[in-house]
Each structure stands twice: as structure tokens, then as C-alpha cells.
Amino acid sequence: MTNHGYWLRNCHGYRVDSPRGRVGIVEDVLYGAKPNEPSALAVRGGLLGNRVKLVPVESVAVISPRRKLIALSEA
């Protein structure tokens, strides 16, 4: 995860896609034991945008700041 830390801390509003399709939009960045390292993303999705899914940062494969897009890995 080379420059992922910076972009993960600043990815509010980014679209999140998995290999199976769109997951949703990053609503919040959550932190665990280490205050400067994100541990999960709260992603709002669903048909009406009323579902929130927690995505561990280990699932992030690619962050494209230019496209405001996060691509998740298969796992």
C-alpha cells in the first residue's frame, strides 16, 4: 500500500467498485487502534442509498484520485 494511507484519509465521496459492480460512495473513514491509519471505510449504497457497508482497507486494491474511484480486490 504505497501512497494508500494519504488517499484513504482523504477519500470521502469516492465511488467504490468491486469486481462484481458498484458498492457505493465513501461516507466516512474509520480508524482503529492506530489514530493515523484508516482501518475501514463506511460505504453508503443500496437502491435508495440507505445501506452502509464497512469495507476493511485491506480490501482496497486501487485508489484513483483523478477519477475519485476506489476499486476493491476479489477477496
C-alpha positions as CSV (number, residue, x, y, z in Angstrom):
1,M,0.0,0.0,0.0
2,T,2.4,2.7,-1.1
3,N,0.5,6.0,-1.0
4,H,-2.8,4.5,0.0
5,G,-2.7,6.0,3.5
6,Y,-2.9,9.6,2.4
7,W,-5.7,8.9,-0.2
8,L,-7.6,6.7,2.2
9,R,-7.7,9.5,4.7
10,N,-9.0,11.8,2.0
11,C,-11.4,9.7,0.0
12,H,-14.8,11.0,1.3
13,G,-17.2,11.0,-1.7
14,Y,-15.2,8.5,-3.8
15,R,-17.1,5.8,-5.6
16,V,-16.3,2.2,-4.5
17,D,-16.5,-0.6,-7.0
18,S,-15.9,-4.3,-6.5
19,P,-15.2,-6.9,-9.2
20,R,-19.0,-7.6,-9.2
21,G,-20.0,-4.0,-9.6
22,R,-20.7,-0.8,-7.8
23,V,-20.7,-0.9,-4.0
24,G,-21.5,2.7,-3.2
25,I,-19.9,6.0,-2.1
26,V,-17.5,6.5,0.8
27,E,-19.3,8.3,3.6
28,D,-16.7,8.1,6.3
29,V,-13.2,6.9,7.1
30,L,-12.9,4.9,10.3
31,Y,-9.8,4.5,12.4
32,G,-8.9,1.6,14.8
33,A,-6.0,1.2,17.2
34,K,-3.7,3.5,15.2
35,P,-5.1,7.0,15.0
36,N,-3.3,8.0,11.7
37,E,-4.1,4.8,9.8
38,P,-7.6,4.1,8.5
39,S,-8.9,0.7,9.3
40,A,-12.2,0.7,7.3
41,L,-14.4,2.7,5.0
42,A,-18.1,3.3,5.7
43,V,-19.7,3.0,2.2
44,R,-23.2,4.1,1.6
45,G,-25.0,2.1,-1.1
46,G,-28.1,0.2,-2.0
47,L,-31.0,1.1,-4.2
48,L,-32.1,4.1,-2.1
49,G,-28.7,4.7,-0.5
50,N,-29.9,3.6,2.9
51,R,-27.4,0.8,3.4
52,V,-24.0,1.3,5.0
53,K,-21.3,-1.3,4.5
54,L,-18.0,-1.4,6.3
55,V,-15.1,-2.2,4.0
56,P,-11.7,-3.0,5.5
57,V,-8.9,-1.1,4.0
58,E,-7.1,-4.4,3.3
59,S,-9.8,-5.0,0.6
60,V,-8.7,-1.8,-1.3
61,A,-6.8,-2.8,-4.5
62,V,-6.6,0.6,-6.3
63,I,-7.3,4.2,-5.5
64,S,-7.7,6.6,-8.4
65,P,-7.8,10.1,-7.1
66,R,-8.3,11.6,-10.6
67,R,-11.4,9.5,-11.1
68,K,-12.5,9.6,-7.4
69,L,-12.7,5.8,-7.5
70,I,-11.7,3.0,-5.2
71,A,-11.5,-0.5,-6.6
72,L,-11.7,-3.4,-4.3
73,S,-9.9,-6.7,-4.7
74,E,-11.6,-10.0,-5.3
75,A,-11.3,-11.2,-1.7
